[in-house]
């Protein structure tokens, strides 16, 4: 790392105190930066094995944190355990993650994971349903903080949209797959043990993983690595600091920005608004299906809740297929670079949406129609289960495409755009499943799923609009225009937007 000498200014007040305390000259002050573009301590320059190790450990933490989310395996009134979880998941990241991230990704992930493990204790020992619901508000708030940390790790160690494609796809797959595996794991436990053992077993598994994370997870946030270096140098009596420490953003201002910018983008950026609605509908439908499966398979085929829990592995299989679909269309995205007239030589962000069109139309919409019109006792159960697989495929392709598109289109503002989408997703997860029983009882199995399929069909039309008028949309968005300028600067171009 390069430690450049400089004379601190008046705003470096706390460092002037350090100078006084160590009797060092102001001219001896050091600004800690990377030692050139090839500094091995820069996470972008880590060996590929170390990068994937960091991502894999984060994904592992996210995977074991998520099965608690869909609580269809809990006793009656499980809708409210899902709702409480979703409310916590919607609010906590929006308020806390940008502030917590300033401490470093390792600290955020380990600290949140430890709190989550502690919250699993009352899940298994809760003496009242109200206590269980209250605890799940906080455990639900922990899970997306851990998942967001995984996304940050991928962004910290892999540079460029192409390099991040696989990590982002795996991040979405783990999030959705672990969610859908919840009822399957719950069914396996309930077949032999009481529902309390769901919490007990998860406590044992997640607790056992904590030492592995503590030992193996490296810090991947560059600013945190530089800050730790500066702190060590100050411990040696030197006057050292990072550029961020010179003019730090107040915590209050950071939290206000983390709350207001996503909301501002949600209401002013049409792309973010539509993306949030589409992703929220897709994830909410997965949770709605989680609750409807018991009712549909029970009435049609006389299945027990445990049997219905097992069949939801079909959704997980579809989610794996959706990830494969998304990755297999990456070459379409890369090939779009030859057509880019705004930033020549770079792929067009809208090309990320091709997989969403296929997944949304064939997978999500088609799967809902199969789930609707195969819902007769005279039709073999594997046909309706095919519909679940198709919905899993389509939902995953849609969510991965949306995440990649927002990252490409908004660049440094992608975190705020994704935060707005995450807020809508988790509110949908919280409240859409509440309509499951009334929807499928009031409209019947066929028309309830048909209604969902028609909504999905309308949403599938939105990528065509974005693809056709993408250039005009970017010209009207101050956030997207800034992302274009940044890309041109990266390419050494000085042309105007």
C-alpha positions in Angstrom: 0.0 0.0 0.0 1.1 3.5 -0.8 1.3 5.8 2.2 1.5 9.3 0.8 2.8 12.2 2.9 0.6 15.3 3.2 -0.1 18.1 5.6 -3.5 17.6 7.3 -6.0 20.5 6.8 -8.2 22.0 9.4 -10.9 19.4 8.9 -8.4 16.8 9.9 -8.9 17.9 13.5 -8.8 14.5 15.1 -5.6 13.7 13.3 -4.0 16.9 14.5 -4.7 15.6 18.0 -2.9 12.4 17.1 0.1 14.5 15.9 0.2 16.3 19.2 -0.1 13.1 21.2 2.7 11.4 19.3 4.9 14.5 19.0 5.1 13.9 15.3 5.4 16.6 12.6 2.4 17.4 10.5 4.6 16.8 7.5 5.0 13.2 8.6 1.3 12.5 8.1 0.6 9.5 5.8 -2.5 8.9 3.6 -3.0 5.2 3.2 -4.0 4.2 -0.3 -3.5 1.2 -2.5 0.1 0.6 -3.7 -0.7 1.0 -7.3 -3.3 -0.9 -9.5 -1.7 -4.3 -8.8 -1.7 -4.1 -5.0 -2.3 -7.7 -3.8 -4.3 -6.5 -0.8 -6.9 -4.9 -3.1 -9.8 -7.4 -3.2 -10.0 -6.9 -7.0 -6.4 -8.3 -7.2 -7.0 -11.3 -5.0 -6.3 -14.8 -6.4 -9.4 -16.3 -8.0 -9.5 -19.0 -5.3 -9.6 -16.4 -2.5 -12.4 -14.5 -4.3 -14.6 -17.5 -4.6 -13.8 -18.6 -1.1 -15.2 -15.3 0.2 -18.3 -15.5 -2.0 -18.9 -19.2 -1.1 -18.7 -18.5 2.6 -21.1 -15.7 2.3 -23.5 -17.8 0.2 -23.3 -20.5 2.8 -24.2 -18.1 5.6 -27.1 -16.8 3.5 -28.3 -20.4 2.6 -28.5 -21.5 6.2 -30.2 -18.3 7.3 -33.0 -18.5 4.8 -34.8 -21.8 5.4 -36.4 -20.3 8.5 -38.2 -17.7 6.3 -41.1 -19.5 4.8 -42.9 -20.8 7.8 -45.5 -23.0 6.3 -44.1 -25.8 8.5 -45.0 -24.0 11.7 -48.4 -24.7 13.3 -51.6 -23.0 12.4 -51.7 -19.3 11.6 -48.4 -19.7 9.8 -49.3 -16.7 7.6 -48.5 -14.4 10.4 -45.1 -15.9 11.0 -44.4 -15.2 7.3 -45.8 -11.7 7.5 -43.7 -10.8 10.6 -40.6 -12.1 8.9 -41.3 -10.1 5.7 -41.9 -6.9 7.7 -38.6 -7.2 9.4 -36.9 -8.1 6.1 -38.3 -5.0 4.4 -37.4 -2.4 7.1 -34.1 -3.5 8.7 -31.9 -3.4 5.5 -33.3 -0.1 4.3 -32.4 1.5 7.6 -29.3 -0.3 8.7 -27.2 -1.8 5.9 -25.6 1.3 4.4 -24.6 2.4 7.9 -23.4 -1.0 8.9 -21.4 -1.5 5.7 -19.2 1.3 6.8 -17.8 -1.0 9.5 -16.7 -3.6 6.9 -18.5 -6.5 5.3 -16.9 -9.1 7.5 -18.1 -7.3 10.7 -21.6 -6.9 9.3 -22.0 -10.5 8.2 -20.5 -12.1 11.3 -22.3 -9.7 13.7 -25.7 -10.2 12.0 -25.2 -13.9 11.7 -24.4 -14.2 15.4 -27.6 -12.2 16.3 -29.6 -14.4 14.0 -28.2 -17.6 15.7 -29.2 -16.1 19.1 -32.7 -15.4 17.8 -33.2 -19.0 16.8 -33.2 -20.0 20.5 -36.7 -18.6 21.3 -38.0 -20.0 18.0 -37.7 -23.5 19.3 -38.6 -22.6 22.9 -41.4 -20.0 22.3 -44.3 -20.5 24.8 -46.8 -18.4 22.9 -47.6 -17.7 19.2 -47.3 -14.0 19.8 -43.7 -14.5 21.1 -42.8 -16.5 18.0 -44.2 -13.8 15.7 -42.3 -11.1 17.6 -39.0 -12.9 17.4 -39.4 -13.5 13.7 -39.6 -9.8 13.0 -36.0 -9.5 14.1 -34.8 -12.7 12.6 -36.4 -11.7 9.3 -34.5 -8.4 9.6 -31.2 -10.2 9.9 -31.6 -12.5 6.9 -31.6 -9.8 4.1 -28.7 -8.0 5.9 -26.7 -11.2 5.5 -27.8 -11.7 1.9 -27.0 -8.0 1.0 -23.6 -8.6 2.5 -23.1 -11.5 0.0 -24.0 -9.2 -2.9 -21.5 -6.7 -1.5 -18.7 -9.3 -1.4 -19.3 -10.2 -5.0 -19.1 -6.5 -6.0 -16.0 -6.0 -3.9 -14.0 -8.8 -5.4 -15.2 -9.1 -9.0 -14.8 -6.0 -11.2 -17.1 -5.4 -14.2 -20.5 -6.6 -15.2 -19.3 -9.8 -16.9 -17.3 -11.0 -14.0 -20.2 -10.4 -11.6 -22.7 -12.3 -13.7 -22.1 -15.8 -12.1 -21.8 -14.5 -8.5 -25.0 -12.5 -8.8 -26.9 -15.5 -10.3 -25.7 -17.7 -7.5 -26.7 -15.1 -4.9 -30.3 -15.0 -6.3 -30.4 -18.8 -6.6 -29.4 -19.3 -2.9 -31.9 -16.7 -1.8 -34.8 -18.2 -3.7 -33.7 -21.9 -3.4 -33.2 -21.7 0.4 -36.5 -20.0 0.7 -38.3 -22.7 -1.3 -36.4 -25.5 0.6 -37.9 -24.4 3.9 -41.2 -26.3 3.5 -39.3 -29.4 2.2 -36.9 -29.4 5.2 -39.9 -28.7 7.5 -41.8 -31.7 6.1 -38.8 -34.0 6.7 -38.6 -32.8 10.3 -42.3 -32.9 11.1 -42.5 -36.4 9.8 -40.6 -37.6 12.8 -40.4 -34.7 15.3 -42.5 -31.8 16.7 -42.4 -28.4 15.0 -40.1 -27.0 17.7 -37.3 -29.1 16.3 -37.3 -27.0 13.2 -35.9 -24.2 15.3 -33.7 -26.5 17.3 -32.1 -28.1 14.2 -31.5 -24.8 12.5 -29.9 -23.5 15.7 -27.5 -26.4 15.8 -26.6 -26.2 12.1 -26.2 -22.4 11.9 -24.3 -22.3 15.2 -21.9 -24.9 14.0 -21.2 -22.8 10.9 -20.3 -19.7 12.8 -16.7 -20.7 13.7 -16.1 -21.6 10.1 -17.2 -18.1 9.0 -15.2 -16.4 11.8 -12.0 -18.1 10.8 -12.4 -18.2 7.0 -14.2 -15.1 6.0 -11.9 -12.3 4.9 -12.7 -8.6 4.8 -13.5 -7.6 1.3 -14.4 -4.0 1.6 -11.5 -2.0 0.3 -12.1 1.0 2.6 -12.2 -1.2 5.6 -8.9 -2.9 4.7 -7.2 0.5 4.3 -8.8 1.8 7.5 -7.4 -1.2 9.4 -3.9 -0.5 7.9 -4.1 3.1 9.0 -5.1 2.0 12.5 -2.1 -0.3 12.8 0.2 2.5 11.7 -1.3 4.8 14.3 -0.7 2.1 16.9 3.0 2.2 15.9 3.0 6.0 16.6 2.7 7.2 13.0 0.2 9.7 11.8 -1.7 7.7 9.2 -5.3 7.9 7.9 -7.4 7.1 4.9 -9.0 9.5 2.5 -12.4 8.5 3.9 -11.3 9.3 7.5 -10.3 12.8 6.4 -13.9 13.8 5.6 -16.2 11.1 7.0 -19.9 11.2 6.3 -21.9 11.7 9.6 -23.8 8.6 10.6 -27.1 10.5 10.7 -26.6 11.8 7.2 -25.7 8.3 5.9 -28.9 6.8 7.4 -31.1 9.6 6.0 -29.6 9.0 2.5 -30.0 5.3 2.8 -33.6 5.7 3.6 -34.6 8.5 1.2 -32.7 7.7 -2.0 -34.3 4.3 -2.6 -37.8 5.8 -1.9 -37.0 8.7 -4.2 -35.9 6.4 -7.0 -38.9 4.2 -6.5 -41.3 7.1 -7.1 -39.3 9.0 -9.7 -37.5 6.3 -11.8 -40.0 4.5 -13.9 -37.6 1.6 -14.5 -37.1 1.1 -10.8 -40.8 1.3 -10.1 -41.7 -1.4 -12.7 -38.8 -3.6 -11.7 -39.8 -3.4 -8.1 -43.4 -4.4 -9.0 -42.3 -7.3 -11.2 -39.8 -8.7 -8.7 -42.2 -8.2 -5.8 -45.0 -10.0 -7.6 -42.6 -12.8 -8.6 -41.3 -13.4 -5.1 -44.7 -12.9 -3.4 -46.1 -15.5 -5.8 -43.5 -18.1 -4.6 -44.6 -17.5 -1.0 -48.3 -17.5 -2.0 -47.7 -20.9 -3.7 -45.9 -22.1 -0.6 -49.2 -21.6 1.3 -51.5 -22.7 -1.5 -49.8 -26.1 -2.0 -51.2 -27.6 1.2 -54.8 -26.5 0.2 -54.6 -27.5 -3.5 -52.9 -30.9 -3.1 -54.9 -31.7 0.1 -58.3 -31.1 -1.5 -57.4 -32.6 -4.9 -55.4 -35.7 -3.9 -56.0 -36.0 -0.2 -52.3 -35.3 0.6 -51.1 -34.5 4.1 -49.2 -31.2 4.8 -46.0 -33.3 5.1 -46.5 -34.7 1.6 -47.4 -31.3 0.2 -44.2 -30.0 1.8 -42.1 -32.5 -0.1 -43.6 -31.7 -3.5 -42.3 -28.1 -3.2 -38.9 -29.4 -4.1 -40.2 -29.0 -7.6 -40.0 -25.2 -7.2 -36.3 -25.6 -6.1 -35.6 -27.7 -9.2 -37.2 -25.0 -11.3 -35.1 -22.3 -9.7 -31.9 -24.2 -10.6 -33.1 -24.4 -14.2 -33.9 -20.6 -14.1 -30.3 -19.9 -13.0 -29.0 -22.1 -15.9 -31.2 -20.2 -18.3 -29.9 -16.8 -17.1 -26.3 -17.9 -17.4 -26.8 -19.5 -20.8 -28.1 -16.1 -22.2 -25.1 -14.1 -21.0 -23.6 -14.4 -24.5 -26.5 -12.4 -25.8 -25.7 -9.7 -23.4 -22.0 -9.6 -24.3 -22.8 -9.7 -28.1 -24.9 -6.5 -27.7 -21.6 -4.5 -27.3 -21.3 -4.2 -31.1 -24.7 -2.4 -31.2 -24.0 0.1 -28.4 -23.7 3.6 -29.8 -23.8 5.4 -26.4 -20.7 3.7 -24.9 -19.2 1.7 -27.8 -17.5 -1.5 -26.9 -19.6 -2.1 -23.8 -22.8 -4.3 -23.6 -26.2 -2.6 -23.6 -27.9 -2.9 -20.1 -31.3 -3.8 -21.6 -29.7 -7.0 -23.1 -29.8 -8.3 -19.5 -33.6 -8.6 -19.8 -33.8 -11.3 -22.5 -33.8 -14.1 -20.0 -36.5 -12.3 -18.1 -38.8 -12.3 -21.1 -38.3 -16.0 -21.7 -38.6 -16.8 -18.0 -41.5 -14.5 -17.4 -43.6 -15.6 -20.4 -42.8 -19.4 -20.7 -41.9 -20.0 -17.0 -43.9 -17.8 -14.7 -47.0 -17.1 -16.8 -47.0 -20.6 -18.4 -46.4 -22.3 -15.1 -49.3 -20.5 -13.4 -51.6 -21.5 -16.2 -50.5 -25.2 -15.9 -51.0 -24.9 -12.1 -54.4 -23.5 -12.8 -55.9 -25.7 -15.4 -54.3 -29.0 -14.4 -55.9 -28.5 -10.9 -58.4 -31.4 -11.2 -58.5 -34.6 -9.2 -58.6 -36.6 -12.5 -55.3 -35.1 -13.7 -52.1 -36.7 -12.4 -50.4 -34.8 -9.7 -47.1 -34.6 -11.7 -48.8 -32.3 -14.2 -49.7 -29.6 -11.7 -46.3 -30.1 -10.1 -44.7 -29.3 -13.5 -46.5 -25.9 -13.2 -44.6 -25.3 -9.9 -41.3 -26.2 -11.6 -42.1 -23.7 -14.4 -42.9 -20.9 -11.9 -39.7 -21.5 -10.1 -37.7 -21.3 -13.4 -39.5 -18.1 -14.5 -39.2 -16.4 -11.1 -35.5 -17.0 -10.9 -34.8 -15.8 -14.4 -36.8 -12.6 -13.8 -35.1 -11.8 -10.5 -31.6 -12.4 -11.8 -32.3 -10.4 -14.9 -33.7 -7.5 -12.9 -30.7 -7.5 -10.5 -28.2 -7.5 -13.3 -30.0 -4.9 -15.3 -30.2 -2.4 -12.4 -26.6 -2.9 -11.6 -25.6 -2.2 -15.2 -28.0 0.7 -15.8 -27.5 2.5 -12.5 -23.8 1.7 -11.7 -22.9 3.4 -8.4 -26.6 4.0 -7.6 -27.5 0.4 -8.1 -27.5 -0.3 -4.3 -30.3 2.3 -3.9 -32.2 0.9 -6.8 -31.9 -2.7 -5.5 -32.8 -1.4 -2.0 -36.1 -0.1 -3.5 -36.7 -3.4 -5.2 -35.9 -5.3 -2.0 -38.3 -3.2 0.0 -41.1 -4.0 -2.4 -40.2 -7.7 -2.6 -40.2 -8.1 1.2 -43.5 -6.2 1.6 -45.0 -8.5 -1.0 -43.6 -11.6 0.8 -45.1 -10.2 4.0 -48.6 -9.6 2.8 -49.4 -11.4 -0.5 -49.5 -14.8 1.1 -52.3 -13.6 3.4 -54.6 -13.7 0.4 -53.7 -17.3 -0.4 -56.6 -19.0 1.3 -59.2 -16.5 0.4 -58.0 -16.3 -3.2 -58.1 -20.0 -3.8 -61.3 -20.6 -1.8 -63.2 -17.6 -3.3 -62.1 -18.0 -7.0 -61.4 -21.7 -7.1 -58.1 -23.3 -7.9 -58.4 -22.7 -11.6 -59.3 -19.0 -11.7 -57.1 -18.0 -8.7 -54.0 -19.1 -10.5 -55.3 -17.8 -13.9 -55.6 -14.3 -12.3 -52.0 -14.5 -11.2 -51.0 -15.7 -14.6 -52.7 -12.7 -16.3 -50.9 -10.3 -14.0 -47.6 -12.0 -14.8 -48.4 -11.7 -18.5 -48.9 -7.9 -18.2 -45.6 -7.6 -16.4 -43.8 -9.6 -19.1 -44.6 -6.8 -21.5 -42.5 -4.2 -19.6 -39.1 -5.4 -20.8 -40.1 -4.9 -24.4 -40.8 -1.3 -23.6 -37.5 -0.8 -21.9 -35.6 -2.6 -24.7 -37.2 -0.5 -27.4 -36.9 2.9 -25.7 -33.9 2.2 -23.4 -31.8 5.0 -24.8 -34.5 7.6 -24.3 -35.2 6.3 -20.8 -31.5 6.7 -19.9 -31.5 10.2 -21.4 -34.2 11.3 -19.0 -32.8 9.7 -15.9 -30.1 11.7 -14.0 -28.9 8.5 -12.3 -28.5 6.6 -15.5 -26.9 9.5 -17.3 -24.2 9.7 -14.6 -23.6 5.9 -15.0 -23.0 6.5 -18.7 -20.5 9.3 -18.0 -18.7 7.0 -15.5 -18.4 4.3 -18.2 -17.1 6.7 -20.8 -14.5 7.9 -18.3 -13.5 4.3 -17.6 -12.9 3.9 -21.4 -11.1 7.2 -21.6 -13.8 8.9 -23.6 -14.7 12.6 -23.1 -17.8 12.7 -25.2 -20.9 14.3 -23.8 -24.1 12.4 -22.9 
